[in-house]
Amino acid sequence: MESAHEVMRERGIRAVTTNAIAEQAGIKVGSIYDYFPNKEAIIAEIYEAKLAEVRDFLKAGSQKIVTENWRVQLGVLLRDTWTYQLSIGLDRTIVDASYYYEDLLRIARAHSQLFATNYVELLQRLGSPWPEDQLFDLGISVYTLVNATWSYWRLTETQDQIAIERQVALTITLIEPALARNKTSA
């Protein structure tokens, strides 16, 4: 799997073949088929595993956020999540692969729903009066900001930190109404 990821990084997603993966790994191409039916299955497993790690990181961090100072704590968590996901190898080459392979798009959709569920749990714990379906929809919107950061980096061919800072600011802006206290009950 690491060899497949390395081929993606060096040559791009379209250049990934089982032959290229085998060559990078120093094994016979037939050996790959003992474990995976095709190159897409390899890439899907890499993608799914890395997304699961990121979700676990985000969930653990979300559980530490408290009502007082939630904006600052959430900003720190989002920045830390970017540092973490890049450190485990969740990079643009893998994210870009979801545009080419149907299985990866399915994985991305499932990830977005689990991501949104994490925000539902966080916002309910912080006392949001919004119904669960509205919080879930908000979580999906917050997830699109993550994708906007990847898109910004793809379009600018950088990893400019301004994209993360914009994601943090927009996430907080989107979430604030869900945590606003009803003035008549105050």
Secondary structure, DSSP 8 states (H G I E B T S, - for coil): -HHHHHHHHHH-GGG--HHHHHHHHTS-HHHHTTT-SSHHHHHHHHHHHHHHHHHHHHHHHHTT--STTHHHHHHHHHHHHHHHHHHTT--HHHHHHTTT-HHHHHHHHHHHHHHHHHHHHHHHHTT--S-HHHHHHHHHHHHHHHHHHHHHHHHHTS--THHHHHHHHHHHHHHHHHH---TTT-
